[in-house]
Amino acid sequence: MRVTLMYFKDCPNWLSAANNLQQALNIDQLAGTLIDFVEVTTQAQADELGFAGSPTIVVDDRDLFADQAGAPGLACRLYATGAGLAGAPTVEQIAAALARVG
């Protein structure tokens, strides 16, 4: 399983997403899985990667939250959570998405 967290440095939410992702990997007994961090720096790179905003979590080339994706671009991404919109998906949301990828 290849796990990638794409971000751009001006977005403060990618660090929370990284923490939540690591916790979710631990829940799903994938604690040894390495996370590749990819900093997206240009609109051209965002277009090429299909970067739907920061943070974007991709597993095996699939955006875990593609249903909440916007157009590719250098912007902070919002996620619908049980507590409303947030800058990162919750641990539970990530764990559920990882379980679906299987």
N, C-alpha and C positions, 0 to 999 in steps of 0.2 A: 504494500500500500504506500503510495507516494502522497504525502500531505504537504500542501503549500499554503502559506499565509502571505497574500499580497497586500501591500500597503503603500501609502506615500507618507513621507516623514512629517508633513504638516498636520496630519490627522492624529489627534490624541487618543483615539479609540483602539488603535491596532494593538497597543500593549495589553489592554483589557481582553481583547479577543485572543491574543496569544496565551494569556493566562487561562482563560476559559477553555481554549482548545486543549491545552496540556491537561487540565483537570478532566475533560471529557475523554481524552485518550486513556487516562488512568482508569476511569469508570468502565470503559469498554475493554479493559485488559489489553490495551495497546500501548502501555507505558514506554516501551522501548522504541516506539515509532519516532523517527526524526522528523522534525518540522523544517521545511525549507522556507526561508524568509526571502521574499522577492520585493525589493523596493522599486516601485514604478515611478519613473521620473519625467516622462514625457507623454503627451497625448498620443503620439504615434505608438509608443509602447503599450499604452492602455488599450488602444484599438486592437493591436496585434494579439494581446493576451486576453482580450474580452474582459478587462478589468472593470468591474461594475461599481467601483468605489472602494474606499478604504474603511475597514478591512474586508477582504474577500478571502474566504477559505475554500480551497480547491483540493479535492481528493481524486487522484488518478485522472486529472484533466477535467473534472466535473465540479462546477460551482455547487457547494452544498446547499446554497440558498438561492438558486437560480430563479425561483418563483418570486423573490423579492429584489431581483436585480434591476438596475436602471441601465441607462445607456453607458457605454464605456467612457470613463473620464476621471480626472484627478479631483475627486470630491470625497467627502466623508459619506459613508453609506449608512442608512438607517435600517434597523431590523424591528419587525413587529414582535414584541414579547408580551407575556402575560401582564406585565406592568406598564405597557404602552410602548412607544417607540424608544429604541435605545441605539447607541452607537456600536454595539457588538451583540451577537447572539449570546444567549445564556448558556451555561454549562449543559443544562438539560436539553436545550435545543440542539446543540452540537452533538451531544451523545446520541440523541434520537436520529439525527441525520447520518451519523457514522454507522449506526445500526442498519439503516436502510441501504447504505452502500455495501455493507456486509463484508 
